[in-house]
Amino acid sequence: MMIYDNLPVYKIAYDLNIELFMLVKSFEREYKYTLGEKLKNNSLKLIINIYKANRNKITKIDYIMKSRQSLEKIRLLLRISKDLKVISLKKFVKVQPKIESISKQLSSWQKYEGKNDGRV
């Protein structure tokens, strides 16, 4: 079993987590404790579920699916933040490649695990 912090998807998710925490620091007070907290919480859930997916053989695919759900929530919250002009278009565009990379890796991982346990 691989060590979770060597997984490429974990490394990118960790980088996204740090970037989102730094981004939320600059949110206006009105949004910092609503949108900002939700962004940070889902970012943490994403990393934790990637860790759990790597460690748990029985429910691995369930944790991958939870990771994908957290990522979609992050995507939605970022879009709302951009549309409300809480973050600039430049900052929004900057995080998109990480989100896309994580999404592709989780999708591939889910397909691989699904073939191995007969779910997909």
N, C-alpha and C positions, 0 to 999 in steps of 0.2 A: 504494500500500500504506500502510495506517495505521501510525503509530508505535505500538508495542505498549503503551507506558505511557499512551496515550490511550484504550485499549479499556476499556469499562466493566467487563467481566469481569476484566481484569487489575487494575484499581483495587480491586475488591472482594476479589479473591484476595490482593492485597498487604495490604490491611487485615486480612484474616483471618490472614495469616501473622504480622503484628505482634502481633495479639491472642493467637494461639496461643503465640508465643514468650514473651509476658508471662505467660500462664497457666501455662506449664510451670515458670516461675521459682518458683511457689508450691507445686509438687508436693513431696510428701515424698520423701526421698532414695531410698527403695525403688522409687518409680515414675518418678522424674525421668530415670533413665538407661535405662529400658525403654520404657514408654508415652510418656514425654515426648520422647525422642529420635526415636521413630517418628513422632510427631505433627509434630515440627519438620522431619524429613526429607521426609515426604510433602507438607507445606506448601510446602517449597522446590521439590520436584518439580512440584507443581501450577503454580507461577508459571513455572518454566523451560519446562514443556511448553506453556503458553499463549503464551509468547514464541516458542517454536519453531513453533507452529502458525501464528502470524501471519507469520512470516518465510519459511516453507517452502511453496512452492506445490504441490510434487509429493506430499509426504506429510502435508499439513495435517490431513487427517481422522484419520490415525494418532496425531498428537500431541494432537488433541482427545480421542480415546479414552483415551489415556494420562492426560490431565488428569482425565477423568471417573473413571478408576480410582483415581488419587491422592485425589480428593475422597471417594470411597466409603470408602477406607481411613481417611481423617481422620474421617469420620462414625462409623465403627465404633470407632475408638480413643477418640473422645470419649464414646461411649456406654459403653464399658467403663470409662473413667475415672469417669463419673458413677455407674455401678452399684457400683464399688468405693469410692465416696465420696472419690475423690481430688479431684474438683471438685464444687462444689455444684450443685444443680439450677438455681439462678439463673444461674450462669456458663454452664452447659450451654445453657440457653434463650437466653441472650444471643447466642451464636454461631450459633444455628440459622438465623436469617434470612439471614445472609451465605452460609451453606452452601447454602440453598435457592435463593438468587438465582444463585449461581455455577452450580449444577446446571442450572437452567432455561436460563441463557445458553449453557452448553456444549452442552446438548441441542439448542437452536435452531440454534446454529452448526454442529453436526454434521449436522443435517437439511439446512440450507442448502448446505453443502459437498457432501453426498452427492447432492443433486439436480444440482449443477453438474458432478460427475465421474461420475455414473451409478451410484454405489455403493448408494444407498438406494432 
